[in-house]
């Protein structure tokens, strides 16, 4: 899998000068943009789903999504109003 990611330019791989068994991988600029774009699309889809829910259910779902993002170290999302798109 890493070979394919390197081939398309989203991951860079570098061998260790200290230990030939060690290989370091990192996202390239293009890889970081790809991840950010995917996260933005995911947030938009979640916002669409939450917006389609009955108003009385949204607050609990939004709270759970915020707690999940916090637990995984994700970015904080500002919510202007509970009854508007965005969580």
Buried (B, 14 or more C-beta within 10 A) or exposed (E): EEEEBBEEEBBBEEEEEEEEEEEEEEBBEEBEEBEEEEEEEEBEEBBEEBBEEEEEEBEEBBEEBBEEBEEEEEEEBEBEEBEEBBB
